Amino acid sequence: MFYQMLTDISWVVNLRSPILTPIFEFLTWLGYRDFLFMFIPFTYWCFDRKIFGRLVLIVFFSAIINSWLKDFFQDPRPDLYLNIDPWLQTETSFGFPSGHTQIAVVIWLYIALNVRNLFAKIVSIFFLLGVPFSRIYLGVHDISDILGGMTVGLFTLYAAHLFYQNIDSGKYNFSSRLKYTSVIIALILFYFSWPMEHGYALVAGLGGIILGFMIGSDLDKRYFNYERVSNSFMHYLSCSLALIVFLVLNKFLETVFAQVILPELFEISASSFILGAYISFIALFLLSKVKLQSIR
């Protein structure tokens, strides 16, 4: 009976209404690539780069962990007739643990714990609770998937907290060589231990963006130390311009690599590397040329 409570969500049909459905569709969109692709770099450019730079890395590593666990457990999603998610109309992935829930815990709990603005905290807590329930409401995850996503998300966030706490206290002092070696070894372990073949492309993509972001961030810290301009309007304008160019660059890379014949994993990792470097360095460099960033 307990197992049935965790896996049977047929009761959710009775909760649905024309008013609630668009709300939960919006909440579930917050966990999809289209939103994350805009939100993650925008927050990095707009706010404290130390805090949100760490969030970038935590989110991308968390995405790798979630996809690995999904393919390891291979737990089927709820029956397809329950699915009203407009972005997931076919069985394209497994259910446990819920990726939306795991990412929601990582992003919104992290923000709630690290920002001082009360409004931001309240919004973050609302999204933290709303995104997981939206997955049940839309019929694409059961309760066990949600609990699994919460557990893995909390563990990931706690492990990251301990790691960065030790760095800040001086207990961990990684050289650049050790830092990059550790990340590359972790990516290689994920690559060769992946339970299913399609995971190789995911490791190449997320690994590329992680390494690109790290290298760009190190270039900025070592040689430039870009910082926001004092005028708030110009600062947020610069973030918006950087985001527009980011989206154009993503489409441009997709078009270019579609026209050349190269190994698929190389194309994925190379384009992702460029995007990662754009977020942490190239965007700031370009903005500095039009006086929308300054060198400390």
C-alpha positions as CSV (number, residue, x, y, z in Angstrom):
1,M,0.0,0.0,0.0
2,F,2.8,2.4,0.8
3,Y,4.5,1.6,-2.5
4,Q,1.2,2.3,-4.3
5,M,0.9,5.7,-2.5
6,L,4.4,6.6,-3.9
7,T,3.8,5.5,-7.4
8,D,0.0,6.0,-8.1
9,I,-0.8,9.6,-9.0
10,S,-4.1,8.9,-10.8
11,W,-5.7,11.1,-8.1
12,V,-4.1,14.2,-9.6
13,V,-6.6,14.3,-12.4
14,N,-9.2,15.5,-9.9
15,L,-7.1,18.5,-8.9
16,R,-6.7,19.9,-12.4
17,S,-8.5,23.0,-13.5
18,P,-8.2,25.6,-16.3
19,I,-6.9,28.1,-13.8
20,L,-4.3,25.9,-12.1
21,T,-2.9,24.2,-15.3
22,P,-1.2,27.4,-16.8
23,I,0.4,28.1,-13.4
24,F,1.9,24.7,-13.1
25,E,3.0,24.8,-16.7
26,F,4.9,27.9,-15.9
27,L,6.4,26.4,-12.8
28,T,7.5,23.3,-14.7
29,W,9.1,25.5,-17.4
30,L,11.5,26.8,-14.8
31,G,13.2,23.4,-14.9
32,Y,13.6,23.1,-18.6
33,R,16.7,23.9,-20.7
34,D,15.2,27.0,-22.3
35,F,14.7,28.8,-19.0
36,L,17.9,27.5,-17.4
37,F,19.9,28.6,-20.5
38,M,18.7,32.2,-19.9
39,F,18.5,32.3,-16.1
40,I,21.9,30.8,-15.2
41,P,24.1,33.2,-17.2
42,F,21.9,36.2,-16.5
43,T,22.2,35.8,-12.8
44,Y,26.0,35.4,-13.1
45,W,26.3,38.6,-15.0
46,C,23.8,40.6,-12.9
47,F,24.7,39.6,-9.3
48,D,27.5,38.5,-7.1
49,R,29.8,36.5,-9.4
50,K,31.4,34.5,-6.6
51,I,28.0,33.3,-5.4
52,F,26.4,32.7,-8.8
53,G,29.6,31.4,-10.4
54,R,29.5,28.6,-7.8
55,L,25.8,28.0,-8.6
56,V,26.7,27.6,-12.3
57,L,29.1,24.7,-11.6
58,I,26.8,23.1,-9.0
59,V,23.8,23.1,-11.5
60,F,25.8,21.6,-14.3
61,F,27.4,18.9,-12.2
62,S,24.0,18.2,-10.6
63,A,22.5,17.8,-14.2
64,I,25.2,15.1,-14.9
65,I,24.5,13.3,-11.6
66,N,20.7,13.3,-12.2
67,S,21.0,12.0,-15.8
68,W,23.4,9.2,-14.6
69,L,21.0,8.2,-11.9
70,K,18.0,8.1,-14.2
71,D,19.8,5.8,-16.6
72,F,21.1,3.7,-13.8
73,F,17.7,3.1,-12.1
74,Q,15.7,3.2,-15.4
75,D,12.5,3.8,-13.5
76,P,9.5,4.4,-15.9
77,R,7.4,7.5,-15.7
78,P,3.7,7.4,-14.8
79,D,1.3,6.2,-17.4
80,L,1.3,8.4,-20.5
81,Y,-2.4,9.2,-20.3
82,L,-1.7,11.3,-17.2
83,N,0.8,13.4,-19.0
84,I,-0.3,17.0,-19.8
85,D,3.2,18.5,-19.8
86,P,3.4,20.5,-23.1
87,W,7.2,20.0,-23.3
88,L,7.2,16.2,-22.6
89,Q,4.7,14.4,-24.8
90,T,6.7,11.2,-25.2
91,E,8.6,8.8,-23.0
92,T,12.0,10.4,-23.7
93,S,13.7,9.7,-20.3
94,F,13.2,7.8,-17.1
95,G,11.5,9.1,-14.0
96,F,13.7,8.5,-10.9
97,P,15.0,10.8,-9.6
98,S,13.1,13.8,-10.9
99,G,15.5,16.2,-12.6
100,H,13.2,19.2,-12.3
101,T,13.0,18.6,-8.5
102,Q,16.7,18.1,-8.1
103,I,17.6,21.2,-10.0
104,A,14.9,23.2,-8.2
105,V,16.4,22.3,-4.8
106,V,19.9,23.1,-6.1
107,I,18.9,26.5,-7.6
108,W,16.2,27.9,-5.4
109,L,17.3,26.6,-2.0
110,Y,20.8,27.8,-2.9
111,I,19.5,31.3,-3.7
112,A,17.3,31.4,-0.6
113,L,20.3,30.6,1.6
114,N,22.7,32.9,-0.1
115,V,20.8,36.1,-0.9
116,R,19.8,38.8,1.6
117,N,16.8,40.2,-0.3
118,L,13.6,39.1,1.5
119,F,11.5,39.2,-1.7
120,A,14.1,37.0,-3.5
121,K,14.0,34.5,-0.6
122,I,10.2,34.3,-0.7
123,V,10.1,33.8,-4.5
124,S,12.8,31.2,-4.3
125,I,10.9,29.2,-1.6
126,F,7.7,29.4,-3.7
127,F,9.6,28.0,-6.7
128,L,11.4,25.4,-4.6
129,L,8.0,24.0,-3.6
130,G,6.0,24.7,-6.7
131,V,8.3,23.1,-9.3
132,P,8.3,19.6,-7.7
133,F,4.5,19.7,-7.3
134,S,4.1,20.8,-10.9
135,R,5.7,17.6,-12.1
136,I,3.1,15.6,-10.2
137,Y,0.2,17.8,-11.3
138,L,1.3,17.5,-14.9
139,G,1.5,13.7,-14.6
140,V,5.1,13.1,-15.5
141,H,6.5,12.1,-12.1
142,D,5.2,10.2,-9.1
143,I,5.9,10.9,-5.5
144,S,8.9,8.6,-5.3
145,D,10.5,10.5,-8.2
146,I,10.0,13.8,-6.4
147,L,11.4,12.5,-3.1
148,G,14.4,11.0,-4.9
149,G,15.0,14.4,-6.6
150,M,14.8,16.2,-3.3
151,T,17.1,13.8,-1.6
152,V,19.8,14.0,-4.3
153,G,19.4,17.7,-4.6
154,L,19.8,18.3,-0.9
155,F,22.8,15.9,-0.8
156,T,24.4,17.7,-3.8
157,L,23.9,21.1,-2.3
158,Y,25.2,20.1,1.1
159,A,28.3,18.5,-0.4
160,A,28.9,21.7,-2.4
161,H,28.4,23.8,0.7
162,L,31.0,21.8,2.7
163,F,33.4,21.9,-0.3
164,Y,33.2,25.7,-0.7
165,Q,33.2,26.2,3.0
166,N,36.6,24.5,3.3
167,I,37.9,26.5,0.3
168,D,36.8,29.8,2.0
169,S,38.4,28.8,5.3
170,G,41.7,27.9,3.6
171,K,41.5,24.2,4.5
172,Y,41.4,23.3,0.8
173,N,43.9,25.1,-1.4
174,F,43.7,23.7,-5.0
175,S,46.3,24.6,-7.5
176,S,45.0,25.2,-11.1
177,R,46.5,21.9,-12.2
178,L,44.8,19.9,-9.4
179,K,41.5,21.7,-10.0
180,Y,41.3,20.9,-13.7
181,T,42.7,17.4,-13.2
182,S,40.0,16.6,-10.7
183,V,37.2,17.9,-12.9
184,I,38.5,16.0,-15.9
185,I,38.9,12.8,-13.9
186,A,35.3,13.2,-12.7
187,L,34.0,13.7,-16.2
188,I,36.0,10.7,-17.5
189,L,34.5,8.5,-14.7
190,F,31.0,9.6,-15.6
191,Y,31.7,9.0,-19.3
192,F,33.0,5.4,-18.9
193,S,30.6,4.4,-16.1
194,W,27.5,5.7,-17.9
195,P,24.7,3.0,-17.8
196,M,23.5,3.7,-21.4
197,E,25.2,4.8,-24.6
198,H,23.4,8.1,-25.1
199,G,25.0,9.5,-21.9
200,Y,28.3,10.1,-23.7
201,A,26.9,13.1,-25.5
202,L,25.5,14.6,-22.3
203,V,28.9,14.3,-20.6
204,A,30.6,15.9,-23.6
205,G,28.1,18.8,-23.6
206,L,28.0,19.5,-19.9
207,G,31.7,18.8,-19.5
208,G,32.5,21.2,-22.2
209,I,30.5,24.0,-20.7
210,I,31.9,23.4,-17.2
211,L,35.5,23.5,-18.4
212,G,34.8,26.5,-20.7
213,F,33.3,28.4,-17.7
214,M,36.1,27.5,-15.4
215,I,38.9,28.6,-17.8
216,G,37.0,31.8,-18.7
217,S,36.5,32.6,-15.0
218,D,40.2,32.0,-14.3
219,L,41.2,34.3,-17.1
220,D,39.0,37.0,-15.8
221,K,40.3,36.7,-12.2
222,R,43.9,36.5,-13.2
223,Y,44.1,39.3,-15.8
224,F,41.1,41.5,-15.7
225,N,38.7,41.3,-12.7
226,Y,35.8,42.8,-14.7
227,E,33.2,44.5,-12.5
228,R,29.8,46.1,-13.1
229,V,29.5,49.7,-13.9
230,S,28.0,52.0,-11.2
231,N,24.9,53.0,-13.2
232,S,22.3,50.4,-12.4
233,F,20.3,50.9,-15.6
234,M,23.4,50.5,-17.7
235,H,24.4,47.4,-15.7
236,Y,21.1,45.6,-16.3
237,L,21.2,46.7,-19.9
238,S,24.6,45.1,-20.2
239,C,23.3,41.9,-18.8
240,S,20.3,41.9,-21.2
241,L,22.7,42.5,-24.2
242,A,25.0,39.7,-23.1
243,L,22.0,37.4,-22.9
244,I,20.8,38.3,-26.3
245,V,24.3,37.7,-27.8
246,F,24.5,34.4,-25.9
247,L,21.2,33.1,-27.4
248,V,22.4,34.3,-30.9
249,L,25.8,32.6,-30.4
250,N,24.1,29.3,-29.4
251,K,22.0,29.3,-32.6
252,F,25.1,30.3,-34.6
253,L,27.1,27.4,-33.3
254,E,24.3,25.0,-34.0
255,T,24.2,26.2,-37.6
256,V,27.9,26.1,-38.1
257,F,28.4,22.7,-36.7
258,A,25.5,21.4,-38.7
259,Q,27.4,22.4,-41.9
260,V,30.6,20.7,-41.1
261,I,31.4,17.0,-40.8
262,L,33.1,16.4,-37.5
263,P,32.8,13.7,-34.8
264,E,29.6,14.3,-32.9
265,L,31.2,14.4,-29.5
266,F,33.8,16.9,-30.6
267,E,31.1,19.2,-32.0
268,I,29.0,19.0,-28.8
269,S,32.0,19.5,-26.5
270,A,33.5,22.3,-28.6
271,S,30.3,24.3,-28.9
272,S,29.5,23.8,-25.2
273,F,33.1,24.9,-24.3
274,I,32.6,28.2,-26.3
275,L,29.3,28.9,-24.5
276,G,30.8,28.2,-21.1
277,A,33.7,30.6,-21.9
278,Y,31.3,33.2,-23.2
279,I,29.4,33.2,-19.9
280,S,32.4,33.6,-17.7
281,F,34.7,35.7,-19.8
282,I,33.9,36.5,-23.5
283,A,30.7,38.4,-22.6
284,L,32.5,40.5,-20.0
285,F,35.3,41.2,-22.4
286,L,33.0,42.4,-25.1
287,L,31.0,44.5,-22.7
288,S,34.2,46.2,-21.5
289,K,34.8,47.3,-25.1
290,V,31.6,49.3,-25.1
291,K,32.2,50.6,-21.5
292,L,29.5,48.4,-19.9
293,Q,32.1,46.6,-17.8
294,S,35.2,48.1,-16.1
295,I,38.5,46.6,-15.0
296,R,39.1,46.6,-11.2
